[in-house]
Amino acid sequence: MWEYITFFFNATILAAALRMATPLIFTSMGGIFSERSGVINIGLEGMMLTGAFMGMMVSHYTGSPWVGLLGALVSGAIMGLIHAVASIQYKANQVVSGTAINIFAVGFTVFMLRTIFNVAGTSPPVPSIGNVSIPIIVDIPVIGQIIGRQNPMVYMALILVVVVHIFLFRTDWGLRLRSVGEHPKAADTVGINVFLTRYMAVIMSGALAGLGGAYLSIAHLSRFGDGMTAGRGFIALAAMIFGKWTPFGALGASLLFGFADAVQMSMQELGIPRHFVQMTPYILTMVALAGFIGRATPPKAIGKPYEKE
Amino acid sequence: MDNILEMKNITKNFPGVVANDDISLDIRKGEIHALVGENGSGKSTLMNILYGLYDADSGEVFLNKKKVDITDPRTAINLGLGMVFQHFMLVDTLTVAENVILGSEPARMHFINYKKAVDDVARLAKEYGLRVEPRSKVADISVGQQQRVEILKALYRQAEVLILDEPTAVLTPQETEELFQVMNNLKKQGTTIIFITHKIKEVLAISDRVSVLRRGKLVGTKNTKETNHPELAEMMVGREVLLRVEKTPAQPGKTVASIININVRDRVGTHKVKDVSLDIMSGEVLGIAGVEGNGQQELIEAITGLNRAESGEVLLHGKPIHKLPPMPIKKRGVGYIPEDRHKRGLILEYSVADNMILGLHSQAPFVEKFLFRNEKAIQENAQKLVEEYDVRPPNIKQLVQTLSGGNQQKVIVAREFSRNPEFLVCSQPTRGLDIGAIEFIHKEIIRQRDNGAAVILVSAELDEILSLSDRVAVMYNGEVSAVLPVEKTDERQLGYLMLGGDAQKAEGDVEIETAAE
């Protein structure tokens, strides 16, 4: 029995789980912004992919992965803006708009990769953000092995969760954002600008998804590959729902899904096809939506464009 | 007294209708000014213009003698206007305090000072006698308390003029009285109140002056003391109105329908209807009074086959119908007016003619050879009913969604009543209708009764229950707490029972026949 436990729960796998969870954490925090304001963001996948590409490209040209990160943030924000214009300004169906963004991002990144780097499939290696050790913590047994030496973006993700939580539940901005997602007309009648709030939230959402994508191309690896997000945007969406649209809930779900990702290689050694493990995020999401683990209630006004009379 | 607010020559057109036609209204400082009119008379439009939700096509607004341009609610709030909407503008998932401060949060560096928020709300609530717990979630408090939160929202923003849009529509008589106390408190402290309603009784009870609107025009403004019920009713409707339903005493015959120990649970397992038993006789109206959400709707759905009861029986002429789907129940002579005519009862995108055969559409003569519509029969049927039930405009091809609420309801009434049902289930039959339509539908219900139908009438309006019913059952928390002959009860007693008062201790020394019998 103990063998099986240590087979899955050892410091190496848990450290890997944290690494795999990081892009999910960034992106699910982005999802929370958008959906808490009442806008469905199924385009997270495409926003991530764009961020992964632009992060790589800016890092390549400037030689600084940190500037690359900024590039990813801005490009994600622009994708968010496109989604905002379509779904808030023009009241387009939010799922259709998000899907369009996903399809667009795939074509855009493939096209740009060929045009700029004249390669297909994978970009040349670019400067990336290296791991750092945290003094003292790194020397603690087990814990040090798990969180003592990681990529700075891993720590940023964890800090982000706390920041988003404080933003949503402690500040007036957060209160207004939530009210807009629940009952936009009520917000409007007390003088809150529903459109502006949603714009900011969706742009923020894209920016964070862009960072999530950049983690893959200039932190976890140091190159971009076609379609490298591989559905992580959707898994982040699943993590957000599984976490009931709360930052800490989404963190927990991201860690769980990251863990599933980390153990899939080990699973193969046991003769279990990794595809089964890859299904877990989605199965868990359906379980969450079906209400088995307390009800996952989305913000009430989600998906509905706000119409002023 | 000075005018605090003047609206001058306000005109607002919506496509096809003049909602406000050159309306000029003065509001005096510190008064309770009632604004009455039937549905669609333009009261809410006028107030929405005042609050900056609509732009007037022309006209001016003066506040404290200064011309103001109110383009959005934020401006209205800053000018000292507060509005309590008929459909509350509250965020369910937030607490009372959060709802009150929303948009005007006490914050430093954007961090909300929740302690101050809670303290401020508690202090305001105490000052004006608006009992409510600041830390409760809005979803968990009663409708009456939610309304207090709305009033607190306005007071928190230092409203000098408070607009209450049909505030009593959702309240029990007791809650209405409490609201009136609050209104008087506010008046004493100097707040000016504009009180929108279509209930004349309330106008007379609380207001200082009253303005009447009809079809977008101001009919007149009166001092409440110098007017009376019939005069106001006539001003509202434009003709003399019959205020009481004329009816002869009931001639109850044999039992038509028996409801026996019905229990209903909702999807999440909440016990909504608890062991309800009722007998309904031919030729009588059994009223079911109760605050909404006490199981009336679930009971009605169990009777009409829209929902399955967990246990118990419904018998029609001694034969069980509780296991049948809605259509066969209808065929056995049960007529049904649903409480929500948009969700149930009508298909808004269909014509008047098609709506008049809903549920009968698969029967002769409306269908031929099992398959094809008999257009001639459908149209003849509709033409006849439109005339008989005075549906306006009398165009059977018109889509139902373009009719007024009253005429939509007449379409349902025509369809259900014209089949001379033996058992008639009416749920909130006049909700949201104007006086003219209410009068018509009440007469039709009594006509059905006199023709020998057994009628169940569910209504949140006690006036309606008292004027139409022969016996009254009170539902509270899923149980029928009492069944009383109508002549032995009154509004006060029913209101007391509706709030869960003990049937045995109910005020008034009447004998109470318990439901369990």
Boltz contact constraints between the chains, C-beta under 6 A:
constraints:
  - contact:
      token1: [A, 170]
      token2: [B, 111]
      max_distance: 6.0
  - contact:
      token1: [A, 171]
      token2: [B, 110]
      max_distance: 6.0
  - contact:
      token1: [A, 171]
      token2: [B, 111]
      max_distance: 6.0
  - contact:
      token1: [A, 172]
      token2: [B, 105]
      max_distance: 6.0
  - contact:
      token1: [A, 172]
      token2: [B, 107]
      max_distance: 6.0
  - contact:
      token1: [A, 172]
      token2: [B, 110]
      max_distance: 6.0
  - contact:
      token1: [A, 172]
      token2: [B, 112]
      max_distance: 6.0
  - contact:
      token1: [A, 173]
      token2: [B, 110]
      max_distance: 6.0
  - contact:
      token1: [A, 179]
      token2: [B, 91]
      max_distance: 6.0
  - contact:
      token1: [A, 179]
      token2: [B, 102]
      max_distance: 6.0
  - contact:
      token1: [A, 182]
      token2: [B, 91]
      max_distance: 6.0
  - contact:
      token1: [A, 182]
      token2: [B, 93]
      max_distance: 6.0
  - contact:
      token1: [A, 183]
      token2: [B, 91]
      max_distance: 6.0
  - contact:
      token1: [A, 186]
      token2: [B, 89]
      max_distance: 6.0
  - contact:
      token1: [A, 186]
      token2: [B, 91]
      max_distance: 6.0
  - contact:
      token1: [A, 189]
      token2: [B, 73]
      max_distance: 6.0
  - contact:
      token1: [A, 189]
      token2: [B, 89]
      max_distance: 6.0
  - contact:
      token1: [A, 190]
      token2: [B, 102]
      max_distance: 6.0
  - contact:
      token1: [A, 190]
      token2: [B, 103]
      max_distance: 6.0
  - contact:
      token1: [A, 191]
      token2: [B, 73]
      max_distance: 6.0
  - contact:
      token1: [A, 191]
      token2: [B, 74]
      max_distance: 6.0
  - contact:
      token1: [A, 191]
      token2: [B, 77]
      max_distance: 6.0
  - contact:
      token1: [A, 191]
      token2: [B, 103]
      max_distance: 6.0
  - contact:
      token1: [A, 192]
      token2: [B, 103]
      max_distance: 6.0
